[in-house]
């Protein structure tokens, strides 16, 4: 079965909802799922093998009760694969900080189920927003322009 842009949109919308019940119909039983991010700040990040582990990760997200909205900035479907660039914004109630972060997401499908998924977030940017401070010192002088 060909993955259409409409089907890919439905999948990425389910993922953005962070609701395991909405995500479950899209996930293969033997899915390999990777959410790249700092585990110390976001315990749902990391490698998740199998549908049960994937849904448990999203349940941990739901337990945080983050009120985030999402806007898909880009989506492409390529027969058996799909990718999106999504911006998440909102306030994290536990710390009262507003965040604005992008996630690049890539999915490979087999029989209309996701068998491989990778989500890459701007980990430095989101960590700084959550912690409320820069993680790297500001350079004393601007970096020199590259000469090509």
Buried (B, 14 or more C-beta within 10 A) or exposed (E): EEBEEEBBBBBBBBBBBBBBEBBBEBBBEEBBBBBBBBEEEBBBBBEBEBBEBBBEBBBBBBEBEBEBEBEBEEBEBEEBBBBBBBBBBBEBEEEEEEBEBBBBBBBBBEEBBBBBBBBBBBBEBBBBBBEEEEEEEEEEEEEEEEEE
